[in-house]
Amino acid sequence: MISRNFKNVLVVSVGFLFLFTAYGGLQSLQSSLNAKDGMGVASLSVVYASIIVSSMFLPPIMIKNLGCKWTIVAGMVCYVSYSFGNLYPGWYTLIPTSVILGLGGSPLWSAKCTYLTISGNSQAAKDGGRGPDVINQYFGIFFFIFQSSAVWGNLMSSLIFGQDLDIANIPEEQLIYCGAADCGLNVSSSNSTTTTRPAQELVWKLVGSYIGVGVVAILIVSVFLDNIDREQASEFRGNHEPFGRTFLATFRLLRDWRLVTLIPLTMYSGFEQSFLSGEYTKNYVTCALGIHYVGFVMMCFGATNSVCSFIFGRLARYTGRAALFSLAALTNFCCIIGLLMWRPHQDELAVFFVFPALWGMSDAVWQTQTNALYGVLFSADKEAAFANYRMWESLGFVIAFAYSTFLCLEYKLYILLAVLLLTVVTYPIVEYHEHKKPTPEAKEAFLTHVDTVQTEDNFIICQSKV
């Protein structure tokens, strides 16, 4: 029999799998599907700008009032609204739904991270193990399941768009505009065939499927996920903690130098994800192969990411975080240099899949280990810590998507490389300090399975079981 905590981790993971099967598929297609006037990339910029705003105040307020479970459900509803906006994409549909998604995004992710951290510490206390080890394992399991969403979401788009046989007709002369050899800003205008939208009926079929998958995700979490912090949320509402204190919780944590030092690492996570989904799919895959190949290439990324997330989540207890971060940094460094030099051509089909596979392996480290690191370092302020994580990661997304339409691809790669090198300098400082002075493990108290303990004077001194 699996433990209740492990069951809850599986429920959260499967819920996110279904939700991001929809959103991840749409995000990968935005720079190609809604390329006119940069509308797709602009909508993604608005998404992550809204996440930054919501990170400033919403996660602690929602988690403490609603609890992790219902905060996750509310965030999922916001994500599904973005799929509705893509049924009839336009500035008046995509931008408002992007704002809604962004406002729900930070509470969703902060609640998920808080939930996994609480579950990990709880299970470690029951088994007599170390909290960080169980948290690492739980995040590894989560990302193993979650990252496979890139496989299913992109498989759906490739199979559906592949029905349009007129979608890819790439002339040889078009290839000179692909990759870093050319600036990359002329890809969508130099030859309309490279980013031609599929038939509208196929777009509706895909988006309708994504909406259905998103609704299933909401139902899974609503029905099967335990509300493990229900009593804490009720107690918080009853205590009427000042709004200003909760509102400023995210910013107060910035007084911790460790969090400030981790900002480059956190922002790099946004930069590297946005590059693959926004730049690589458009300037390499769509430009040289056609939009129907985007799904297959991103499936390769998702599959590698999923498997490596599971492996690294378990491997971390033996190698430590620093070794895995070093592997990810070295892999990304080599990929960036390779992308600067590579001139994509249709005859080199395998190479189009090699880069996403290596990128997926690196991203597995950035996601699992950074989330686990935040959970270990800031276990006493989980909600505010993960809100900061989402805020700074989203800032990386916003900056990358913002300059997407006016900076040459070569310069984008140099910026990505610069942020990576800054991360390599700043992250070891925090890791070294944690090695010398480990953060005390948090002891989670759960107000479930209530046991009443009384003294000889018949006074109740405890009503919770640790």
Summary of the structure (lengths in Angstrom):
residues: 466
radius of gyration: 22.4
end to end distance: 21.6
largest distance: 89.5
contacts: 1762
relative contact order: 0.16
helix: 79%
strand: 2%
